[in-house]
């Protein structure tokens, strides 16, 4: 079933964390916000997951650990999202929750999900990769962090 990803998102979570999609030609922008870099990265991952399916439909039957390292925050976000895309594609899984920790240029995370169930998850599109287009990790004027980029669908 092909349908555009939903831009409807839950209300802001603890510390003002939130995620959203934003339009970008034929691709999709994913954006995460949070009180910390780690929270913003977790929300960006949730936005990525929501491109394919409603994360609320994903049961946390298992988890995988992901570690990434990069010389700056922008490249760390790109590596993180592409690692999630790789794991989802090779395992045939969908993810719906994330725990992220960042120390310096090193990210350690756990992604919770399950094998994809076409009937229940109703995947919208396949994400091919996170791109450097619109890549940005920054602290905003209100003190919250934002992590965003365009993903190729």
Chimera marker file (.cmm) of the C-alpha trace (Angstrom):
<marker_set name="trace">
<marker id="1" x="0.000" y="0.000" z="0.000" r="1" g="1" b="0" radius="0.5"/>
<marker id="2" x="1.414" y="3.373" z="-0.970" r="1" g="1" b="0" radius="0.5"/>
<marker id="3" x="0.380" y="6.443" z="0.973" r="1" g="1" b="0" radius="0.5"/>
<marker id="4" x="2.188" y="9.614" z="1.914" r="1" g="1" b="0" radius="0.5"/>
<marker id="5" x="3.754" y="9.650" z="5.375" r="1" g="1" b="0" radius="0.5"/>
<marker id="6" x="1.625" y="11.238" z="8.053" r="1" g="1" b="0" radius="0.5"/>
<marker id="7" x="2.629" y="14.645" z="9.267" r="1" g="1" b="0" radius="0.5"/>
<marker id="8" x="0.453" y="14.161" z="12.335" r="1" g="1" b="0" radius="0.5"/>
<marker id="9" x="2.583" y="13.751" z="15.426" r="1" g="1" b="0" radius="0.5"/>
<marker id="10" x="1.946" y="13.271" z="19.117" r="1" g="1" b="0" radius="0.5"/>
<marker id="11" x="2.179" y="16.232" z="21.475" r="1" g="1" b="0" radius="0.5"/>
<marker id="12" x="5.600" y="17.211" z="22.751" r="1" g="1" b="0" radius="0.5"/>
<marker id="13" x="7.041" y="14.721" z="25.200" r="1" g="1" b="0" radius="0.5"/>
<marker id="14" x="9.163" y="15.249" z="28.278" r="1" g="1" b="0" radius="0.5"/>
<marker id="15" x="11.432" y="18.250" z="28.041" r="1" g="1" b="0" radius="0.5"/>
<marker id="16" x="9.579" y="19.467" z="24.943" r="1" g="1" b="0" radius="0.5"/>
<marker id="17" x="10.796" y="16.546" z="22.783" r="1" g="1" b="0" radius="0.5"/>
<marker id="18" x="8.976" y="16.200" z="19.491" r="1" g="1" b="0" radius="0.5"/>
<marker id="19" x="9.339" y="15.028" z="15.916" r="1" g="1" b="0" radius="0.5"/>
<marker id="20" x="7.877" y="16.098" z="12.585" r="1" g="1" b="0" radius="0.5"/>
<marker id="21" x="8.105" y="15.709" z="8.829" r="1" g="1" b="0" radius="0.5"/>
<marker id="22" x="8.610" y="18.626" z="6.485" r="1" g="1" b="0" radius="0.5"/>
<marker id="23" x="8.159" y="18.679" z="2.698" r="1" g="1" b="0" radius="0.5"/>
<marker id="24" x="11.104" y="18.490" z="0.323" r="1" g="1" b="0" radius="0.5"/>
<marker id="25" x="10.285" y="17.747" z="-3.308" r="1" g="1" b="0" radius="0.5"/>
<marker id="26" x="9.870" y="14.001" z="-3.772" r="1" g="1" b="0" radius="0.5"/>
<marker id="27" x="11.731" y="13.226" z="-0.542" r="1" g="1" b="0" radius="0.5"/>
<marker id="28" x="10.837" y="13.728" z="3.119" r="1" g="1" b="0" radius="0.5"/>
<marker id="29" x="12.448" y="15.856" z="5.789" r="1" g="1" b="0" radius="0.5"/>
<marker id="30" x="12.731" y="14.419" z="9.286" r="1" g="1" b="0" radius="0.5"/>
<marker id="31" x="13.230" y="16.621" z="12.298" r="1" g="1" b="0" radius="0.5"/>
<marker id="32" x="13.640" y="15.848" z="15.978" r="1" g="1" b="0" radius="0.5"/>
<marker id="33" x="13.700" y="18.279" z="18.869" r="1" g="1" b="0" radius="0.5"/>
<marker id="34" x="14.644" y="17.690" z="22.467" r="1" g="1" b="0" radius="0.5"/>
<marker id="35" x="16.163" y="19.119" z="25.610" r="1" g="1" b="0" radius="0.5"/>
<marker id="36" x="19.450" y="17.345" z="24.789" r="1" g="1" b="0" radius="0.5"/>
<marker id="37" x="21.285" y="16.258" z="21.639" r="1" g="1" b="0" radius="0.5"/>
<marker id="38" x="20.444" y="12.666" z="22.523" r="1" g="1" b="0" radius="0.5"/>
<marker id="39" x="16.728" y="13.468" z="22.865" r="1" g="1" b="0" radius="0.5"/>
<marker id="40" x="16.736" y="15.295" z="19.512" r="1" g="1" b="0" radius="0.5"/>
<marker id="41" x="18.492" y="12.316" z="17.862" r="1" g="1" b="0" radius="0.5"/>
<marker id="42" x="15.922" y="9.923" z="19.362" r="1" g="1" b="0" radius="0.5"/>
<marker id="43" x="13.085" y="12.093" z="18.068" r="1" g="1" b="0" radius="0.5"/>
<marker id="44" x="14.692" y="12.300" z="14.603" r="1" g="1" b="0" radius="0.5"/>
<marker id="45" x="14.802" y="8.485" z="14.618" r="1" g="1" b="0" radius="0.5"/>
<marker id="46" x="11.118" y="8.411" z="15.556" r="1" g="1" b="0" radius="0.5"/>
<marker id="47" x="10.349" y="10.779" z="12.670" r="1" g="1" b="0" radius="0.5"/>
<marker id="48" x="12.343" y="8.447" z="10.392" r="1" g="1" b="0" radius="0.5"/>
<marker id="49" x="10.359" y="5.435" z="11.616" r="1" g="1" b="0" radius="0.5"/>
<marker id="50" x="7.112" y="7.330" z="11.019" r="1" g="1" b="0" radius="0.5"/>
<marker id="51" x="7.955" y="7.781" z="7.328" r="1" g="1" b="0" radius="0.5"/>
<marker id="52" x="7.341" y="4.045" z="6.937" r="1" g="1" b="0" radius="0.5"/>
<marker id="53" x="4.664" y="3.286" z="9.540" r="1" g="1" b="0" radius="0.5"/>
<marker id="54" x="2.901" y="4.659" z="12.591" r="1" g="1" b="0" radius="0.5"/>
<marker id="55" x="5.398" y="4.057" z="15.424" r="1" g="1" b="0" radius="0.5"/>
<marker id="56" x="2.472" y="3.449" z="17.803" r="1" g="1" b="0" radius="0.5"/>
<marker id="57" x="1.740" y="0.230" z="15.868" r="1" g="1" b="0" radius="0.5"/>
<marker id="58" x="5.222" y="-1.139" z="16.542" r="1" g="1" b="0" radius="0.5"/>
<marker id="59" x="5.528" y="-3.514" z="19.480" r="1" g="1" b="0" radius="0.5"/>
<marker id="60" x="8.895" y="-3.558" z="21.266" r="1" g="1" b="0" radius="0.5"/>
<marker id="61" x="9.419" y="-7.328" z="20.895" r="1" g="1" b="0" radius="0.5"/>
<marker id="62" x="13.166" y="-6.942" z="20.559" r="1" g="1" b="0" radius="0.5"/>
<marker id="63" x="15.951" y="-4.447" z="20.398" r="1" g="1" b="0" radius="0.5"/>
<marker id="64" x="19.251" y="-3.897" z="18.686" r="1" g="1" b="0" radius="0.5"/>
<marker id="65" x="22.226" y="-1.873" z="19.795" r="1" g="1" b="0" radius="0.5"/>
<marker id="66" x="23.775" y="0.669" z="17.451" r="1" g="1" b="0" radius="0.5"/>
<marker id="67" x="27.038" y="2.514" z="17.941" r="1" g="1" b="0" radius="0.5"/>
<marker id="68" x="28.206" y="5.347" z="15.705" r="1" g="1" b="0" radius="0.5"/>
<marker id="69" x="31.138" y="7.723" z="15.817" r="1" g="1" b="0" radius="0.5"/>
<marker id="70" x="31.708" y="10.882" z="13.784" r="1" g="1" b="0" radius="0.5"/>
<marker id="71" x="33.832" y="14.047" z="13.959" r="1" g="1" b="0" radius="0.5"/>
<marker id="72" x="30.802" y="16.365" z="14.293" r="1" g="1" b="0" radius="0.5"/>
<marker id="73" x="27.127" y="16.312" z="15.245" r="1" g="1" b="0" radius="0.5"/>
<marker id="74" x="25.842" y="16.639" z="11.679" r="1" g="1" b="0" radius="0.5"/>
<marker id="75" x="27.752" y="13.576" z="10.474" r="1" g="1" b="0" radius="0.5"/>
<marker id="76" x="26.805" y="11.695" z="13.632" r="1" g="1" b="0" radius="0.5"/>
<marker id="77" x="23.109" y="12.257" z="12.852" r="1" g="1" b="0" radius="0.5"/>
<marker id="78" x="23.632" y="11.096" z="9.273" r="1" g="1" b="0" radius="0.5"/>
<marker id="79" x="25.454" y="7.944" z="10.436" r="1" g="1" b="0" radius="0.5"/>
<marker id="80" x="22.783" y="7.234" z="13.078" r="1" g="1" b="0" radius="0.5"/>
<marker id="81" x="19.844" y="7.507" z="10.690" r="1" g="1" b="0" radius="0.5"/>
<marker id="82" x="21.602" y="5.473" z="7.990" r="1" g="1" b="0" radius="0.5"/>
<marker id="83" x="22.455" y="2.770" z="10.544" r="1" g="1" b="0" radius="0.5"/>
<marker id="84" x="18.755" y="2.553" z="11.436" r="1" g="1" b="0" radius="0.5"/>
<marker id="85" x="17.782" y="2.363" z="7.758" r="1" g="1" b="0" radius="0.5"/>
<marker id="86" x="20.341" y="-0.420" z="7.208" r="1" g="1" b="0" radius="0.5"/>
<marker id="87" x="19.173" y="-2.413" z="10.236" r="1" g="1" b="0" radius="0.5"/>
<marker id="88" x="15.501" y="-2.073" z="9.276" r="1" g="1" b="0" radius="0.5"/>
<marker id="89" x="16.188" y="-3.169" z="5.683" r="1" g="1" b="0" radius="0.5"/>
<marker id="90" x="18.462" y="-6.112" z="6.442" r="1" g="1" b="0" radius="0.5"/>
<marker id="91" x="16.415" y="-7.440" z="9.366" r="1" g="1" b="0" radius="0.5"/>
<marker id="92" x="13.013" y="-6.646" z="7.786" r="1" g="1" b="0" radius="0.5"/>
<marker id="93" x="12.093" y="-4.825" z="10.983" r="1" g="1" b="0" radius="0.5"/>
<marker id="94" x="10.284" y="-1.657" z="11.966" r="1" g="1" b="0" radius="0.5"/>
<marker id="95" x="11.246" y="0.396" z="14.998" r="1" g="1" b="0" radius="0.5"/>
<marker id="96" x="9.027" y="2.410" z="17.296" r="1" g="1" b="0" radius="0.5"/>
<marker id="97" x="11.148" y="3.556" z="20.249" r="1" g="1" b="0" radius="0.5"/>
<marker id="98" x="14.737" y="4.596" z="20.812" r="1" g="1" b="0" radius="0.5"/>
<marker id="99" x="17.122" y="5.143" z="23.707" r="1" g="1" b="0" radius="0.5"/>
<marker id="100" x="20.080" y="7.316" z="22.727" r="1" g="1" b="0" radius="0.5"/>
<marker id="101" x="23.188" y="8.412" z="24.574" r="1" g="1" b="0" radius="0.5"/>
<marker id="102" x="25.823" y="10.727" z="23.125" r="1" g="1" b="0" radius="0.5"/>
<marker id="103" x="29.248" y="11.423" z="24.574" r="1" g="1" b="0" radius="0.5"/>
<marker id="104" x="31.415" y="13.699" z="22.459" r="1" g="1" b="0" radius="0.5"/>
<marker id="105" x="31.292" y="12.312" z="18.920" r="1" g="1" b="0" radius="0.5"/>
<marker id="106" x="30.138" y="8.833" z="19.953" r="1" g="1" b="0" radius="0.5"/>
<marker id="107" x="26.536" y="7.636" z="19.943" r="1" g="1" b="0" radius="0.5"/>
<marker id="108" x="25.328" y="4.482" z="21.684" r="1" g="1" b="0" radius="0.5"/>
<marker id="109" x="21.696" y="3.605" z="21.196" r="1" g="1" b="0" radius="0.5"/>
<marker id="110" x="19.091" y="0.908" z="21.447" r="1" g="1" b="0" radius="0.5"/>
<marker id="111" x="16.299" y="0.674" z="18.870" r="1" g="1" b="0" radius="0.5"/>
<marker id="112" x="13.163" y="-1.233" z="19.909" r="1" g="1" b="0" radius="0.5"/>
<marker id="113" x="10.962" y="-2.924" z="17.343" r="1" g="1" b="0" radius="0.5"/>
<marker id="114" x="9.798" y="-6.091" z="15.681" r="1" g="1" b="0" radius="0.5"/>
<marker id="115" x="9.707" y="-7.905" z="12.342" r="1" g="1" b="0" radius="0.5"/>
<marker id="116" x="7.517" y="-6.067" z="9.864" r="1" g="1" b="0" radius="0.5"/>
<marker id="117" x="3.911" y="-7.255" z="9.595" r="1" g="1" b="0" radius="0.5"/>
<marker id="118" x="2.549" y="-5.883" z="6.320" r="1" g="1" b="0" radius="0.5"/>
<marker id="119" x="-1.087" y="-6.104" z="7.426" r="1" g="1" b="0" radius="0.5"/>
<marker id="120" x="-0.597" y="-4.410" z="10.800" r="1" g="1" b="0" radius="0.5"/>
<marker id="121" x="2.185" y="-1.934" z="9.981" r="1" g="1" b="0" radius="0.5"/>
<marker id="122" x="0.862" y="-0.933" z="6.525" r="1" g="1" b="0" radius="0.5"/>
<marker id="123" x="4.244" y="0.367" z="5.339" r="1" g="1" b="0" radius="0.5"/>
<marker id="124" x="3.888" y="3.567" z="3.320" r="1" g="1" b="0" radius="0.5"/>
<marker id="125" x="7.263" y="3.856" z="1.618" r="1" g="1" b="0" radius="0.5"/>
<marker id="126" x="10.755" y="2.460" z="1.868" r="1" g="1" b="0" radius="0.5"/>
<marker id="127" x="13.393" y="4.875" z="3.071" r="1" g="1" b="0" radius="0.5"/>
<marker id="128" x="16.514" y="4.445" z="0.943" r="1" g="1" b="0" radius="0.5"/>
<marker id="129" x="18.881" y="6.649" z="2.905" r="1" g="1" b="0" radius="0.5"/>
<marker id="130" x="19.479" y="9.775" z="4.928" r="1" g="1" b="0" radius="0.5"/>
<marker id="131" x="21.172" y="12.487" z="2.880" r="1" g="1" b="0" radius="0.5"/>
<marker id="132" x="23.368" y="15.475" z="3.708" r="1" g="1" b="0" radius="0.5"/>
<marker id="133" x="20.696" y="17.729" z="2.199" r="1" g="1" b="0" radius="0.5"/>
<marker id="134" x="19.307" y="19.964" z="4.921" r="1" g="1" b="0" radius="0.5"/>
<marker id="135" x="21.545" y="18.243" z="7.457" r="1" g="1" b="0" radius="0.5"/>
<marker id="136" x="21.602" y="20.242" z="10.677" r="1" g="1" b="0" radius="0.5"/>
<marker id="137" x="22.131" y="19.636" z="14.367" r="1" g="1" b="0" radius="0.5"/>
<marker id="138" x="22.008" y="22.786" z="16.469" r="1" g="1" b="0" radius="0.5"/>
<marker id="139" x="20.932" y="24.316" z="19.723" r="1" g="1" b="0" radius="0.5"/>
<marker id="140" x="18.011" y="26.657" z="19.176" r="1" g="1" b="0" radius="0.5"/>
<marker id="141" x="17.356" y="30.019" z="20.839" r="1" g="1" b="0" radius="0.5"/>
<marker id="142" x="15.047" y="28.377" z="23.407" r="1" g="1" b="0" radius="0.5"/>
<marker id="143" x="17.869" y="26.020" z="24.483" r="1" g="1" b="0" radius="0.5"/>
<marker id="144" x="16.384" y="22.910" z="22.875" r="1" g="1" b="0" radius="0.5"/>
<marker id="145" x="18.291" y="20.889" z="20.311" r="1" g="1" b="0" radius="0.5"/>
<marker id="146" x="17.135" y="20.233" z="16.746" r="1" g="1" b="0" radius="0.5"/>
<marker id="147" x="18.378" y="17.394" z="14.525" r="1" g="1" b="0" radius="0.5"/>
<marker id="148" x="17.158" y="17.278" z="10.928" r="1" g="1" b="0" radius="0.5"/>
<marker id="149" x="17.865" y="16.116" z="7.398" r="1" g="1" b="0" radius="0.5"/>
<marker id="150" x="16.219" y="14.939" z="4.203" r="1" g="1" b="0" radius="0.5"/>
<marker id="151" x="15.676" y="11.226" z="3.641" r="1" g="1" b="0" radius="0.5"/>
<marker id="152" x="15.452" y="9.662" z="0.198" r="1" g="1" b="0" radius="0.5"/>
<marker id="153" x="12.268" y="7.641" z="-0.273" r="1" g="1" b="0" radius="0.5"/>
<link id1="1" id2="2" r="1" g="1" b="0" radius="0.2"/>
<link id1="2" id2="3" r="1" g="1" b="0" radius="0.2"/>
<link id1="3" id2="4" r="1" g="1" b="0" radius="0.2"/>
<link id1="4" id2="5" r="1" g="1" b="0" radius="0.2"/>
<link id1="5" id2="6" r="1" g="1" b="0" radius="0.2"/>
<link id1="6" id2="7" r="1" g="1" b="0" radius="0.2"/>
<link id1="7" id2="8" r="1" g="1" b="0" radius="0.2"/>
<link id1="8" id2="9" r="1" g="1" b="0" radius="0.2"/>
<link id1="9" id2="10" r="1" g="1" b="0" radius="0.2"/>
<link id1="10" id2="11" r="1" g="1" b="0" radius="0.2"/>
<link id1="11" id2="12" r="1" g="1" b="0" radius="0.2"/>
<link id1="12" id2="13" r="1" g="1" b="0" radius="0.2"/>
<link id1="13" id2="14" r="1" g="1" b="0" radius="0.2"/>
<link id1="14" id2="15" r="1" g="1" b="0" radius="0.2"/>
<link id1="15" id2="16" r="1" g="1" b="0" radius="0.2"/>
<link id1="16" id2="17" r="1" g="1" b="0" radius="0.2"/>
<link id1="17" id2="18" r="1" g="1" b="0" radius="0.2"/>
<link id1="18" id2="19" r="1" g="1" b="0" radius="0.2"/>
<link id1="19" id2="20" r="1" g="1" b="0" radius="0.2"/>
<link id1="20" id2="21" r="1" g="1" b="0" radius="0.2"/>
<link id1="21" id2="22" r="1" g="1" b="0" radius="0.2"/>
<link id1="22" id2="23" r="1" g="1" b="0" radius="0.2"/>
<link id1="23" id2="24" r="1" g="1" b="0" radius="0.2"/>
<link id1="24" id2="25" r="1" g="1" b="0" radius="0.2"/>
<link id1="25" id2="26" r="1" g="1" b="0" radius="0.2"/>
<link id1="26" id2="27" r="1" g="1" b="0" radius="0.2"/>
<link id1="27" id2="28" r="1" g="1" b="0" radius="0.2"/>
<link id1="28" id2="29" r="1" g="1" b="0" radius="0.2"/>
<link id1="29" id2="30" r="1" g="1" b="0" radius="0.2"/>
<link id1="30" id2="31" r="1" g="1" b="0" radius="0.2"/>
<link id1="31" id2="32" r="1" g="1" b="0" radius="0.2"/>
<link id1="32" id2="33" r="1" g="1" b="0" radius="0.2"/>
<link id1="33" id2="34" r="1" g="1" b="0" radius="0.2"/>
<link id1="34" id2="35" r="1" g="1" b="0" radius="0.2"/>
<link id1="35" id2="36" r="1" g="1" b="0" radius="0.2"/>
<link id1="36" id2="37" r="1" g="1" b="0" radius="0.2"/>
<link id1="37" id2="38" r="1" g="1" b="0" radius="0.2"/>
<link id1="38" id2="39" r="1" g="1" b="0" radius="0.2"/>
<link id1="39" id2="40" r="1" g="1" b="0" radius="0.2"/>
<link id1="40" id2="41" r="1" g="1" b="0" radius="0.2"/>
<link id1="41" id2="42" r="1" g="1" b="0" radius="0.2"/>
<link id1="42" id2="43" r="1" g="1" b="0" radius="0.2"/>
<link id1="43" id2="44" r="1" g="1" b="0" radius="0.2"/>
<link id1="44" id2="45" r="1" g="1" b="0" radius="0.2"/>
<link id1="45" id2="46" r="1" g="1" b="0" radius="0.2"/>
<link id1="46" id2="47" r="1" g="1" b="0" radius="0.2"/>
<link id1="47" id2="48" r="1" g="1" b="0" radius="0.2"/>
<link id1="48" id2="49" r="1" g="1" b="0" radius="0.2"/>
<link id1="49" id2="50" r="1" g="1" b="0" radius="0.2"/>
<link id1="50" id2="51" r="1" g="1" b="0" radius="0.2"/>
<link id1="51" id2="52" r="1" g="1" b="0" radius="0.2"/>
<link id1="52" id2="53" r="1" g="1" b="0" radius="0.2"/>
<link id1="53" id2="54" r="1" g="1" b="0" radius="0.2"/>
<link id1="54" id2="55" r="1" g="1" b="0" radius="0.2"/>
<link id1="55" id2="56" r="1" g="1" b="0" radius="0.2"/>
<link id1="56" id2="57" r="1" g="1" b="0" radius="0.2"/>
<link id1="57" id2="58" r="1" g="1" b="0" radius="0.2"/>
<link id1="58" id2="59" r="1" g="1" b="0" radius="0.2"/>
<link id1="59" id2="60" r="1" g="1" b="0" radius="0.2"/>
<link id1="60" id2="61" r="1" g="1" b="0" radius="0.2"/>
<link id1="61" id2="62" r="1" g="1" b="0" radius="0.2"/>
<link id1="62" id2="63" r="1" g="1" b="0" radius="0.2"/>
<link id1="63" id2="64" r="1" g="1" b="0" radius="0.2"/>
<link id1="64" id2="65" r="1" g="1" b="0" radius="0.2"/>
<link id1="65" id2="66" r="1" g="1" b="0" radius="0.2"/>
<link id1="66" id2="67" r="1" g="1" b="0" radius="0.2"/>
<link id1="67" id2="68" r="1" g="1" b="0" radius="0.2"/>
<link id1="68" id2="69" r="1" g="1" b="0" radius="0.2"/>
<link id1="69" id2="70" r="1" g="1" b="0" radius="0.2"/>
<link id1="70" id2="71" r="1" g="1" b="0" radius="0.2"/>
<link id1="71" id2="72" r="1" g="1" b="0" radius="0.2"/>
<link id1="72" id2="73" r="1" g="1" b="0" radius="0.2"/>
<link id1="73" id2="74" r="1" g="1" b="0" radius="0.2"/>
<link id1="74" id2="75" r="1" g="1" b="0" radius="0.2"/>
<link id1="75" id2="76" r="1" g="1" b="0" radius="0.2"/>
<link id1="76" id2="77" r="1" g="1" b="0" radius="0.2"/>
<link id1="77" id2="78" r="1" g="1" b="0" radius="0.2"/>
<link id1="78" id2="79" r="1" g="1" b="0" radius="0.2"/>
<link id1="79" id2="80" r="1" g="1" b="0" radius="0.2"/>
<link id1="80" id2="81" r="1" g="1" b="0" radius="0.2"/>
<link id1="81" id2="82" r="1" g="1" b="0" radius="0.2"/>
<link id1="82" id2="83" r="1" g="1" b="0" radius="0.2"/>
<link id1="83" id2="84" r="1" g="1" b="0" radius="0.2"/>
<link id1="84" id2="85" r="1" g="1" b="0" radius="0.2"/>
<link id1="85" id2="86" r="1" g="1" b="0" radius="0.2"/>
<link id1="86" id2="87" r="1" g="1" b="0" radius="0.2"/>
<link id1="87" id2="88" r="1" g="1" b="0" radius="0.2"/>
<link id1="88" id2="89" r="1" g="1" b="0" radius="0.2"/>
<link id1="89" id2="90" r="1" g="1" b="0" radius="0.2"/>
<link id1="90" id2="91" r="1" g="1" b="0" radius="0.2"/>
<link id1="91" id2="92" r="1" g="1" b="0" radius="0.2"/>
<link id1="92" id2="93" r="1" g="1" b="0" radius="0.2"/>
<link id1="93" id2="94" r="1" g="1" b="0" radius="0.2"/>
<link id1="94" id2="95" r="1" g="1" b="0" radius="0.2"/>
<link id1="95" id2="96" r="1" g="1" b="0" radius="0.2"/>
<link id1="96" id2="97" r="1" g="1" b="0" radius="0.2"/>
<link id1="97" id2="98" r="1" g="1" b="0" radius="0.2"/>
<link id1="98" id2="99" r="1" g="1" b="0" radius="0.2"/>
<link id1="99" id2="100" r="1" g="1" b="0" radius="0.2"/>
<link id1="100" id2="101" r="1" g="1" b="0" radius="0.2"/>
<link id1="101" id2="102" r="1" g="1" b="0" radius="0.2"/>
<link id1="102" id2="103" r="1" g="1" b="0" radius="0.2"/>
<link id1="103" id2="104" r="1" g="1" b="0" radius="0.2"/>
<link id1="104" id2="105" r="1" g="1" b="0" radius="0.2"/>
<link id1="105" id2="106" r="1" g="1" b="0" radius="0.2"/>
<link id1="106" id2="107" r="1" g="1" b="0" radius="0.2"/>
<link id1="107" id2="108" r="1" g="1" b="0" radius="0.2"/>
<link id1="108" id2="109" r="1" g="1" b="0" radius="0.2"/>
<link id1="109" id2="110" r="1" g="1" b="0" radius="0.2"/>
<link id1="110" id2="111" r="1" g="1" b="0" radius="0.2"/>
<link id1="111" id2="112" r="1" g="1" b="0" radius="0.2"/>
<link id1="112" id2="113" r="1" g="1" b="0" radius="0.2"/>
<link id1="113" id2="114" r="1" g="1" b="0" radius="0.2"/>
<link id1="114" id2="115" r="1" g="1" b="0" radius="0.2"/>
<link id1="115" id2="116" r="1" g="1" b="0" radius="0.2"/>
<link id1="116" id2="117" r="1" g="1" b="0" radius="0.2"/>
<link id1="117" id2="118" r="1" g="1" b="0" radius="0.2"/>
<link id1="118" id2="119" r="1" g="1" b="0" radius="0.2"/>
<link id1="119" id2="120" r="1" g="1" b="0" radius="0.2"/>
<link id1="120" id2="121" r="1" g="1" b="0" radius="0.2"/>
<link id1="121" id2="122" r="1" g="1" b="0" radius="0.2"/>
<link id1="122" id2="123" r="1" g="1" b="0" radius="0.2"/>
<link id1="123" id2="124" r="1" g="1" b="0" radius="0.2"/>
<link id1="124" id2="125" r="1" g="1" b="0" radius="0.2"/>
<link id1="125" id2="126" r="1" g="1" b="0" radius="0.2"/>
<link id1="126" id2="127" r="1" g="1" b="0" radius="0.2"/>
<link id1="127" id2="128" r="1" g="1" b="0" radius="0.2"/>
<link id1="128" id2="129" r="1" g="1" b="0" radius="0.2"/>
<link id1="129" id2="130" r="1" g="1" b="0" radius="0.2"/>
<link id1="130" id2="131" r="1" g="1" b="0" radius="0.2"/>
<link id1="131" id2="132" r="1" g="1" b="0" radius="0.2"/>
<link id1="132" id2="133" r="1" g="1" b="0" radius="0.2"/>
<link id1="133" id2="134" r="1" g="1" b="0" radius="0.2"/>
<link id1="134" id2="135" r="1" g="1" b="0" radius="0.2"/>
<link id1="135" id2="136" r="1" g="1" b="0" radius="0.2"/>
<link id1="136" id2="137" r="1" g="1" b="0" radius="0.2"/>
<link id1="137" id2="138" r="1" g="1" b="0" radius="0.2"/>
<link id1="138" id2="139" r="1" g="1" b="0" radius="0.2"/>
<link id1="139" id2="140" r="1" g="1" b="0" radius="0.2"/>
<link id1="140" id2="141" r="1" g="1" b="0" radius="0.2"/>
<link id1="141" id2="142" r="1" g="1" b="0" radius="0.2"/>
<link id1="142" id2="143" r="1" g="1" b="0" radius="0.2"/>
<link id1="143" id2="144" r="1" g="1" b="0" radius="0.2"/>
<link id1="144" id2="145" r="1" g="1" b="0" radius="0.2"/>
<link id1="145" id2="146" r="1" g="1" b="0" radius="0.2"/>
<link id1="146" id2="147" r="1" g="1" b="0" radius="0.2"/>
<link id1="147" id2="148" r="1" g="1" b="0" radius="0.2"/>
<link id1="148" id2="149" r="1" g="1" b="0" radius="0.2"/>
<link id1="149" id2="150" r="1" g="1" b="0" radius="0.2"/>
<link id1="150" id2="151" r="1" g="1" b="0" radius="0.2"/>
<link id1="151" id2="152" r="1" g="1" b="0" radius="0.2"/>
<link id1="152" id2="153" r="1" g="1" b="0" radius="0.2"/>
</marker_set>
